[in-house]
Amino acid sequence: MKGLSVLIYLDNAATTKPCDAAVQGILKGLEVFGNPSSLHRCGVDAELLVSDARHAVAESLGCLEEEIYFTSGATESSNTAIFGAFKSQGKRRHRVVTTTVEHPATARPIDELERLGCEVVRISPDENGVISAESIIDAVNEDTFLVSMMLVNNETGAILPVGKAFAAIHRRFPKVITHCDCVQGYMKLPVRVKTLSADLISLSAHKIHGPKGTGALYVRKGLHLPALVMGGGQEKDLRSGTESVPLICGFGAAVKSLAGDLNDRLERARHLESYLAEKCAENGGATLNYTGEKSPYVNSISVAGLKSEVLLHYLEKKDIYVSSGSACSKGKKSGVLAEFRIPVQNMDTTLRISFSAETTEADIDALFDGIKSAQAELAHLR
Ligand code: PLP
C-alpha cells in the first residue's frame, strides 16, 4: 500500500480508521494488564479503566452506566438482544416484527427464531423506499414479544422512524421488547435512549474510530435478559468472558473524542452529501440511488455502464477506496437495495460512498476524477 497521506478512504460505513485517542486508549489498556475481576490493585486499576469507558458510552446515550454491557461488537450485541428476548418472552408470545432492510447481524438471528417456530413479520419500504412508523406499529399485536428495527441503513443511509414507532408500540403494548441496531447512527446522529424509546440498543466501536472486536449493548434498567455467552459471570452475568480492557479503553476514548462536536460533524457531512450530489449531476453518468430522509454519512450512487466491482478495483488502483453495496455481503448481491426500490438498471453499478469526520471535498473531487477516467478507459466494457 502506498503512503497513507494519499489514501482516499470513502468506506467508513465498513470500518473507520482508529483515532489517536483510541490508539492511546488501547495502549493504556495493554499497560494496565490486570484482570478486572481480580481483587488486588492490578485488577482494580483495570476495572477502573473499564468503568471509565462505560461512563463515556452511557453519557453519550443519556443512560445509566449500569445499562451498558460491553460485547465483542454489534453482531454479538444484536444476537444477545434477539435470542435473549426470545428466551425471556418467546414462549408465551411468538410474533417478531422487523424490517426487510436489516443488517445480517439482526436478520439472521431473526431467521433462526423463525426456524424455532416464531411468526416473523418483515415490513418492506413502500414504493418510495420509505418505511413508515405506522407500518411497523400496525404489525404489532398482543402476540408480539419483539420489534427490531435499525436506525440508519448501512447500504443507503436511510433513516428509519425508530423513535416514533417504538414510543407508540410501548404505549399500546408495554410488554413488547424493542431493539434498535444503532451502528450507523451512533456518534453521527443525535442518538439518545429517551428519543429512541428502545429497550435494547446495539453499538459497535470500529464504526466510530474505535477498535474492531468490541461494542456494547444497552439494556434498559429493569429488563432482565438471559445470557448468550455463559461463564464467569462478567458484565453482570449477561456476557461472560474476561473483558478486553484494551479494546474497551479504545472504544471509550473514541466516544470521548467524538462526543463534543457531533453537530459540527453532522453539518460538515451534510455539506459533503450535497457536494457529492453536485458532482453526480455534473458527471451526468452518475446518479444518487437514495434521496429520502437519510444520514449524510452513507451514500449510494450508481455509475451507468460500469459494474460495481470493476469500478471499485479500478479506483483501488488509484488509492481510492469505496464499497460495492455493503462490505459485509462480500460481493453477494444485495437484496436490501431492491427493497429500497433502487432501479434494477442501477443495481449492478452501485457504489457506497461513506464519510467520516476526516472526509474532505478534495476526496470527493479525487473520486470523481477517478470515475471520469474509468468512464473513458473502460468504455469498451459498457
Ligand atoms: N449493524 C450494522 C448496521 C452494520 O453496518 C454492521 C457492520 O457492518 C453491524 C451491525 C455489525 O457490527 P460489528 O462489526 O461490530 O459486529
Boltz pocket constraint, residues with backbone or C-beta under 6 A from the ligand:
constraints:
  - pocket:
      binder: B
      contacts: [[A, 13], [A, 14], [A, 72], [A, 73], [A, 74], [A, 75], [A, 76], [A, 103], [A, 105], [A, 150], [A, 152], [A, 153], [A, 154], [A, 181], [A, 183], [A, 184], [A, 203], [A, 204], [A, 205], [A, 206], [A, 214], [A, 215], [A, 328]]
      max_distance: 6.0
